[in-house]
Amino acid sequence: MNSEKMKWERRVEATDSGMRLDAFWARELDEIGVSRGKVQEWIKAGGASVDMLLVTKAKYKIGVGEVLNLKGEVASCTVNPEDLPLDILFEDEHIAVVCKPAGLTTHPAPSQTEGTLVNRLLARYPEICAMDPVRPGIVHRLDKDTSGVMVVARTEKARLKLAEDFAERRVDKLYLALAHGVPRDTDTDINLPLGRHPRMKTRMAVVEKGGRPAKTKVKVLWHDRERTMSFLAVRILTGRTHQVRVHLASLDHALLGDVNYGPRKHGAWQREGGPAADLCVRQMLHAYCLSFDHPETGERLTFFQSPPEDFMHLLFACDTHSQRVGITGAAGSGKSSLLRALAAQGAPTFSADICVAELYAPGGDGSEMIASRFGGRYTSPEGGVDKVALFEAMRDSDGVRREIMDVIHPIVRHRMQAFFLEHRDAPASFAEIPLLLESGWQEEDPLDLLVGVDCPEARRTGELRKLRGLDPEALALFDSWQWPAEKKIAACDVVVTNNGTLADLETEARMLLERTQAMHRERTAEFEAYVEDILSTLATAPTA
């Protein structure tokens, strides 16, 4: 470990006016491990000046526009070259533009002297060692788990010019992010000052006092169907530590995988499981585009790099878009038989009739709600719903039937939605909902495919009715509560005709499953093309 004489210069911004001199410098130098006590030692020893005038009192209150200088001797790391891969996008005798992979720290620190981007840079550009002994050539940084484009100075002249351009906000930076939830507006401007977290030194936070101005623009590029996550373009107009992470977290839209600024959301995401959870192993932030003036020629240069595989795999996993298929048809047409045939071939299935039976069972949510609403009038001795008594009441009173629907249908719909969410990673999942069209669910939250089971009237009211144990009057009553069969079938995307053997229906089920799987593949390919188009558009107009 060596000691190096260092000096720093800052201009006081309006939000910092009134801070103590030692507190200001402690904040500025915290990242390189300089304590407030050490800053006070340097000030007392004559290492500080304000507008070129010596200041030896740590409690001096700084004012807006003042130019502060500080000198001190700090422990620095001995940085050794490491001949490891570098993803170089551009290089000349003045600068290099590289793509930093996720998991690689930008520069050494007292706690890490090896395995950083700087170690790799020194192996390829040994001349940069004449600059800063700890961060040679580094004019901006990316967090360890953030990937993307960085520019590195190869000469001191280039470093000074690039540092000035970054400070004066002449550099455009565009990030891509995957975040929890979906921002309320497609375009959002965030203007919240950032400073050190009051209790956790290694973190930043939105602070009312002592913070530095920070501006971020967020654009929603896409979000998943359930609105659990979003794909964002993020432009930062200032370059504060952890700016994107803290600003998004302040909107309650922390980055996927960010355990520091979104621990609760990350925990909930992991508990849900599935491929998307398994892929979420780091904060999903990528520096996609960097646009700046060449420090020697003044030419405007723009570089962009597509996100790495883990980012893209997670994005695509969030759009698994399982084909949600609804099965409906007239009473007794064979819907349940088709559903069983699909289940036998491995497809996820949901039956509204089975769901209602569970709700009506003793202890079921439906039986308790009906007992509470009707005072036990339709409760069986075992505690469940007396189905015979309830059916008779619904037959005699349309008002009772509607009340029962108002109680039961929202629960069934909620469980159907939970079923689709649970199986969103499957190519297709199937829900048999006899009253899907009559309830209006398809209009409010359309399924991807609506399948109608069509059965000849004579067979439905004869052979199949007897198999179900229904008398003609009961079947007629069920029919009266539903749309006519012809109207139902006309509203469906696909019609399965049930006019043969059970083996014939199983063949229909297999064909339906193959069709929905093909739809899923097509949808996946369309989404991948859509994302590529987004990236191409951003690359064409990165600063628009």
Secondary structure as UniProt FT lines:
FT   STRAND          2..11
FT   HELIX           14..16
FT   TURN            17..18
FT   HELIX           21..29
FT   HELIX           30..32
FT   HELIX           36..44
FT   TURN            45..46
FT   STRAND          48..50
FT   TURN            51..52
FT   STRAND          53..54
FT   TURN            58..59
FT   TURN            64..65
FT   STRAND          67..76
FT   STRAND          88..91
FT   STRAND          95..100
FT   TURN            102..103
FT   TURN            110..111
FT   HELIX           117..124
FT   HELIX           126..130
FT   TURN            136..137
FT   TURN            144..145
FT   STRAND          147..153
FT   HELIX           156..167
FT   TURN            168..169
FT   STRAND          172..180
FT   STRAND          187..191
FT   STRAND          194..196
FT   TURN            201..202
FT   STRAND          204..206
FT   STRAND          215..223
FT   TURN            225..226
FT   STRAND          229..236
FT   TURN            241..242
FT   HELIX           243..250
FT   TURN            251..252
FT   TURN            256..257
FT   TURN            259..261
FT   HELIX           263..272
FT   HELIX           275..279
FT   STRAND          285..293
FT   TURN            295..297
FT   STRAND          300..304
FT   HELIX           309..317
FT   TURN            318..319
FT   STRAND          323..329
FT   TURN            331..332
FT   HELIX           335..344
FT   TURN            345..346
FT   STRAND          349..351
FT   HELIX           352..360
FT   TURN            362..363
FT   HELIX           365..374
FT   TURN            375..378
FT   TURN            381..382
FT   HELIX           387..396
FT   HELIX           398..422
FT   TURN            423..425
FT   STRAND          428..432
FT   TURN            434..435
FT   HELIX           436..439
FT   HELIX           441..444
FT   STRAND          449..454
FT   HELIX           457..461
FT   HELIX           463..468
FT   HELIX           472..480
FT   HELIX           485..490
FT   STRAND          494..497
FT   HELIX           502..540
FT   TURN            542..543
//
